[in-house]
Amino acid sequence: MSWLVLSLCSAFCLATADTVTKRYLSACRAGEMTIIRFGSIGVLLLPLWFVEPWPKLPQVFWGLLVIAVPIEILAMWLYMKAIRVSPLSHTLPYLAFTPVFNILTGYLGLGETVSPAGLAGILLVVSGAWLLNQGKSAGGAGNLLTPFRAIVREEGSRLMLITAALYSVNSVLGKAMLAYAPPLFLGSFYFLLIGVVAWFTFARKGDGSWQSICRHPWAILFVGIFMAAMVLTHFYAVILVEVAYMVAVKRTSLLFGILYGAWLFNEKGLARHLVAGALMVAGVFLIAG
């Protein structure tokens, strides 16, 4: 199977997990949703520990891990809160800002620089964000800044922008960790560890009761299956191609999410949302290229 097919499968699985989470688990608190997402991945990927041998891990790997885990948990908590409080079409597209933020984090962490095509990609992502919020700018159609003010007013959009920034940091840390651990081992170990840490983090805040979390067991199972499939297809695709190209294709998840939002949640403005999402995906491709 080609890296392109695997990347598209990863994008579809991510959007499907988001949709199932919003439809059946929105009554859960953001902490509970975070435990479900990470815990289900960790349990389902646990058998990979018996397939992939434990590598010799240097001290720098553990240092990177200590930094990455809390960032990952915070990002997922914000992610879950965003899709819980706002429409998918006003939240998921802002994940396209991750490679925009990567311009700074990639330069600081890996010494990567931006090409002219990358700058054009930034303009496309920003244009898509403007178009996405144009319909929410009541009484200010003539002001170019009004749609961007709508981002600040929409809680889910604001939270997803912060999430995108956090993921831009962890994408650099993840790339650094892959230098010391093979993808399958890192995927299973990383998510199992995060699941355990997330449980202890949110259980102390009252978000870890089995009665509350297991209210929809079938939904949790489906979320776990699609998230585990997303992780596996992600790492298999990364093995076959450069990370930048794989992430660019994976960001098509926002288009799948917009379609799910219109289909299952009757979110309005499908045509404008799809055009805005397509602009943002095109911008991601230019930045990745």
Residue pairs with C-beta under 8 A, 6 or more apart in sequence:
1 236
2 240
3 237
3 240
3 241
3 245
3 246
4 249
6 233
6 234
6 236
6 237
6 240
7 233
7 234
7 237
7 241
7 245
7 246
7 249
7 250
8 249
8 252
9 229
9 233
10 229
10 230
10 233
10 234
10 237
10 250
10 253
11 249
11 250
11 251
11 252
11 253
11 256
12 253
12 256
13 226
13 227
13 229
13 230
13 233
14 226
14 227
14 230
14 250
14 253
15 92
15 253
15 254
15 256
15 257
15 260
16 226
16 256
16 260
17 37
17 222
17 223
17 226
17 227
17 230
18 83
18 88
18 92
18 253
18 257
18 260
19 88
19 257
19 260
19 261
19 264
20 219
20 222
20 223
20 226
21 33
21 36
21 37
21 80
21 83
21 219
21 223
22 83
22 84
22 88
22 265
23 219
23 264
23 265
24 216
24 219
25 32
25 33
25 36
25 216
25 219
25 220
25 223
26 84
27 215
28 36
28 212
28 213
28 215
29 207
30 77
30 78
30 80
30 81
30 84
30 207
31 77
31 201
31 202
31 205
31 207
31 208
32 202
32 207
32 208
32 212
32 213
33 80
33 84
34 73
34 76
34 77
34 80
34 198
34 202
35 195
35 198
35 199
35 202
35 203
35 207
35 208
35 213
36 213
36 220
36 223
36 224
37 76
37 80
37 223
37 227
38 73
38 76
38 191
38 194
38 195
38 198
39 195
39 198
39 199
39 224
40 195
40 220
40 221
40 223
40 224
40 227
40 228
41 191
41 192
41 195
41 224
41 227
41 228
41 231
42 188
42 191
42 192
42 193
42 194
42 195
42 196
43 192
43 195
43 224
44 224
44 225
44 227
44 228
45 187
45 188
45 191
45 192
45 228
45 231
45 232
46 188
46 192
48 184
48 185
48 187
48 188
49 185
49 188
49 189
51 184
52 182
52 184
52 185
52 188
53 185
54 185
55 180
55 181
55 182
55 185
57 180
57 181
58 180
60 180
61 177
61 180
61 181
64 173
64 176
64 177
65 177
65 190
65 193
67 173
68 170
68 173
68 174
68 177
68 190
69 193
69 194
69 197
70 197
71 166
71 169
71 170
71 173
72 170
72 194
73 194
73 197
73 198
73 201
74 166
75 163
75 166
75 167
75 170
76 198
78 159
78 160
78 162
78 163
78 166
79 159
79 160
79 163
81 156
81 159
82 91
82 155
82 156
82 157
82 159
82 160
82 163
83 91
83 92
83 156
84 156
85 155
85 156
85 159
86 154
86 155
86 156
86 157
87 156
87 261
87 265
87 267
88 257
88 258
88 260
88 261
88 265
88 267
89 132
89 257
89 258
89 261
89 262
89 267
89 269
89 270
89 273
90 132
90 133
90 136
90 154
90 156
90 157
91 156
91 157
91 159
91 160
92 160
92 253
92 254
92 257
92 258
93 128
93 129
93 132
93 254
93 257
93 258
93 273
93 276
93 277
93 280
94 129
94 151
94 157
94 160
94 161
94 163
94 164
95 160
95 163
95 164
95 167
95 251
95 253
95 254
96 125
96 128
96 164
96 251
96 254
96 277
96 280
96 281
96 283
96 284
97 125
97 129
97 161
97 164
97 165
98 164
98 165
98 167
98 168
98 171
98 247
98 251
99 121
99 125
99 168
99 244
99 247
99 248
99 251
99 284
99 287
99 288
100 121
100 122
100 125
100 126
100 164
100 168
100 283
100 287
101 164
101 165
101 168
102 112
102 168
102 171
102 172
102 287
103 114
103 118
103 122
103 287
104 168
105 168
105 169
105 171
105 172
106 112
106 168
106 172
107 113
107 114
109 169
109 172
109 173
109 176
110 172
110 175
110 176
114 287
115 289
117 286
117 287
117 289
118 286
118 287
118 289
120 283
120 286
121 282
121 283
121 284
121 285
121 286
121 287
121 288
121 289
122 283
122 287
123 283
124 279
124 280
124 282
124 283
124 286
125 279
125 280
125 283
125 284
125 287
126 283
127 279
127 283
128 276
128 277
128 278
128 279
128 280
128 283
129 147
129 148
129 151
129 276
129 280
130 144
130 147
130 148
131 147
131 272
131 275
131 276
131 279
132 147
132 272
132 273
132 276
132 277
133 147
133 148
133 150
133 151
133 154
133 157
134 141
134 147
134 272
135 269
135 272
136 147
136 150
136 153
136 154
137 143
137 146
137 147
137 149
137 150
140 146
140 149
150 157
151 157
151 158
151 161
152 158
171 243
171 247
174 186
175 243
177 186
177 190
178 186
178 238
181 189
183 235
183 236
183 238
183 239
184 235
186 235
187 231
187 232
187 234
187 235
191 231
199 208
202 208
213 220
214 220
234 246
234 250
237 246
237 249
237 250
238 246
244 288
244 289
245 288
245 289
247 284
247 288
248 281
248 284
248 285
248 287
248 288
248 289
251 280
251 281
251 284
252 281
254 277
254 280
254 281
255 274
255 277
255 278
255 281
258 267
258 270
258 273
258 274
258 277
259 270
259 274
261 267
261 273
262 268
262 270
262 273
267 273
